[in-house]
Amino acid sequence: MKLRLSSAMWAILYLLVLLSLLTPLSAITLLVMVVPVAVLYASLRVNVFWLHIVPVLAVLGILSGSLAPYTLILAGYFLIVGIVMGHLYKKRAPALQTIMYGMGTLLGLLLVLLAVAKLILGFNLSDYVSDFVHTTFDPLLVVAEMSPILREQWTPDLIFALANQTVMMIPLGMVVSSFVLAVVTHAIVRPTLSSMGVAAPKLRAAHEWKLPRALIFYYFVVLIVDMVTYDQGDGFWKMAAVNLLPLLQFCFIIQAIGFWFFIGHVKKWHRAICILMAVVTVVFPPMRIIGIIDLAFPLREFITRPKR
């Protein structure tokens, strides 16, 4: 009875979250759009799950009016992701696998949606982003004309370069947003399922985080590509370097955070010290060098090696 009541509440919450797509709150609720579906799928039998979902989608279609096709497409997008992650929770798959599958599903479906929008509606994301940058910053040219200093710095060429750089970084934005959404979903769903009596694996402890050493090789290859294409305005290799370099640097930050927690675990530091070092590493990006060194050399083995 308790589970039945809880699932009904999650179905109502799912409807409210979907209805928020019709409001400015959607900018916030998008982060939790997958959560109700994942919880319901992981905690219910498949046929019972659909008994909860179908009425929600029907009510959404009715209340959306003329916007029903768009809201239902978005609902279907997040529904598929929720089913994928919920299925993995039900199978008790490792937490990292669940997050990566969720991220991959989000990214793959987004590419499909963009391709369909391009084919049917003629929507081009690159043109949209470029137009948005120009619309936002072009009015500042008028202000810059009033100041000799700004006139030299804020030029149409600068805005064009900014728009071009933003367009090139669209893949990075898509990857990061998919990753963040999957992580937020896991952070909410796992403890929720545990409170409902459904076992869901945790992520490995931070002191156990260690990425593949091959990332160093990839990083130096990308660095070389970035230096070679530095003066290029666009092109495939330039775009690859612009998107891969921040992703790899982020990986080294994660590795560095894991290293601080590893030292804290070995040396019995107070957890607050590890958290402080993690925050410093995130706020001060050059600290990622710790992650690079940790991957390149056996620092952890050296720390745990018995002293003679």
N, C-alpha and C positions, 0 to 999 in steps of 0.2 A: 504493500500500500504506500509506504514511504517513497519507494522508487518510482511508483506510478505518479504520485503527486509531484515529485521532483522533476520527472520528465515532462509533465504538463507545464510546469513553470518554465522550463527551458524552452519549450515550444513557443510559449507566449513571449519570452524574452527574444527568441529568434525573430518573431514577427515584428516586435518593436525595433529591433536592430535593422531589419530590412526596410521598415517604413522610414527609418532615419535617412535612407538614401534620397528621399524627397525633400530633405531639409539640409541646411548648412552644417548640421551636426555630423553629416556623413564623413567629413574630413577627419573626425575623431573615431567614429564607430567603425570605419573601415578596418581598423586595427583588430577589432574583436569579431569581425563578421564570420570568421570560420569557427569560432569557439562553440556556439550552441550546436552546430551540426556535428562537430567532432565528439562532443559530450554525449549527444543523443545516440549517435551511431555506435560508439564504444560501449554504451551501457544498455542498449536495447537489442532485441532480435531484429533482423532486417525488415520483416513484415510490419512489426510494431513501429519501427523507425519511420517507414513510409506513411503509416497512419497518422503520425505526428507532422510530417513534412508537407504532404499534399494539401491538407486544409490551410496551412500557413501560406503556401504559394498561391492558393486560390484566393484567399483574402487579400494578399498583396496585389494580385492582378486586378481585383475589383476596385480596391482603394486607390490604385495608381492611376486609373483613368486612361487618358491618352498616352501616358508615360509607361504603361504596363509592359510593352515589349522591351524597353530598355531596363526597367527594374528587374524583370524576370530573367533577362540575359545575365545581369550582374548577380542575381540570386543563384542562377545555375552555375556561374563561374565559381563562386565561393562554396556552393553545395558540393561540387565535385572534389574540391580541395579538402573540405571537411570529411567527406566519405573516405578519401585516401588516408588521411591522418587518423580518423576514427578506426578504420580497419586495422591499421598498424598498432594502435593502442590495444585493440581487442586481441591481436595476436601476441601482445607483449613484446613487440619488436624493440630493439635498443633505441633510446631516446634520440641519439644523434641521427640514426637512420630515419626515424619518423620526421625529424625536422628537415633533413635533406630531401626526403621524398615530398614533403609538403612544399618546400621551397621550389623544387623542380616542377611540381605540378602547377604551382602559381605562375611560374615563369613560362612554362610551355603553353598553358591556356591563354596567357596574356598575349603571346606571340600569335596564337591562332586568332584571337579576337581582333588584334591589329590587322592581320592579313585579311580577315573577313570585312572589317570596316573599310579597308583600302579598296577591296574588290567591289563591294556593294555601294558604299557611301562616298567613296573617293577621298576618305579621310587619310591624311598623311601626318604621322606624328612628328616627323622632323620639321615639316613646314609649320605645324602648329606651335612647336616649341620656339622655332626661330621667330615667328610672328609675335609670340608672347614676349620674348626678350626685347624685340624692337619696340613694341607697344609700350613696354615698361620704361625703357631707358631713352628712347628718342626724345621725349619731352624735356629731358635734362640738357639736351643740346641747346635749347633756348636759354636756359639758365647759365650754361657755360659761356654763351656769347657775351654775357654781361661782365665776365671776369676774365682778364687777360691770362691769369694763371690757369684757370680751368679750361680756357679755350685751347690751350696748347696740349693739355692732357686728355680732355674729354672730347674725342673726335668721332666722326662717323665710322672711321676705320676701326677704332677701339670697340665700338658697339657691334660692328660686323664680326670682329674677331671673337668677342664675347658670345655672340649668338652661335657662331660656328663651333666654338669650344663646348658650349652647352649641348648642342645637337650631337656632337661626337660622344658626349658622356651619357647619352640616353641609355645605352646598354648597362652601364655601371649603376645608374639609378634604378633600373628594372631589377637587377640582381640584388642590390642592397635592400630595396623595398620588399622584395619577395622573402629575403632572409629575415628581415625584421619582423614581418608579419608571421612567419612560421615560428620564430622564437617566442614572440608574444603569445601566440596561440598555445604553444607548449607550456609556457610559464603559467598560464591560467588553467588549461585543461588537465594537466597531470595532477595537481593537488585537488582539483575538483573531483576527478574520478576517484582519487584515493579516499576522499571524504564520503563518497557514495559506495565505497566498498569494492571498487574496481581497481585492481592492481595495475599500475602503470610505471614502467622503469624510469628512474631519474637519469639525468646526465651524469657522466663520470665526474668525480670530485675535481675541483680546479687544479689541485696539485698533480693530477694524473694527465692533464692536457699535454699532448705532445704531437706536433704535426709532422708530416713526412719530410725527411731531410732534402728530398728532391726539390722542394720549394726554393731553396737557395739557388740551385742551378737555373730554375725558371726565372727567378728574380734578376739574376745578372744578365740573362738573355734579353729580358724585357728592358732592363736598364740600357743595354747597348742599342736596342731598337729605338728607344726613346731618344737617346743622344743623336743617333743617325738621322732621325726624322724630326729633330727639334725645330728646324726652320720651315718645315712643311706646314701648309695650312690645313690640309686634309689628306685623305688617302687611307687605304686599309691598314697599313702598318702603323701609321700615326694613330688611328682610332684604336687599334689593338693595344698599343702602348699606353695610351691615355686611360683606357679602361682597366687593363690588367695591373698596372703599377699600383694604384690605390688598393686594389683587392689584395695583392700580395703583401703590401705594407700593413694592411689590416690583419692579415694572418700572422705576421710577425708580432704585432701588438698582442694578439691572443696568446701567442707562444710566450711572450715576455710576462704576461699576467700569470700564466701557468707556472712559470719559473719562480715568480715571487711567492706564490702559494706553496710551491714545492719546498723552497727554503724555509718558509714559515712552518710547514709540516715537519720537516726534519729537525729544525732548531727549536721547535715548540714555541714559536712566536705567538703573541696574542693575535687573534684574527683581525682585529682593527688595524694592525700594522700592515698585514697583507692587503687589506682593502684599500688602505691609504696608498700603498705602492702601486696598486692596480689603477687607482684614480689618477695618480701622477703620470703613469705610463700612457693613459688615454689622453690626458690633457696636454702632455708634452710628447708629441709624436716621435722626436728623435730617440726617445727611450726604447723604441722598437729594436734598436741595435742589440739590446739584451736578448731579444728573441732570436735574432740572427746568430748571435754568438752561441746561444743555447742549442740551436739546431746544428751549427757547424762543428762544435766541439763537445766532447762528453762532460759538460759541466756538472750534470746531476750525478754521474758516476764518480766524479772527482770529490764532490761534496759528501757523498755517502761512503766513500772508501775508508775503511778503518785506518786509523793512524798507527804507525809502528812505533 
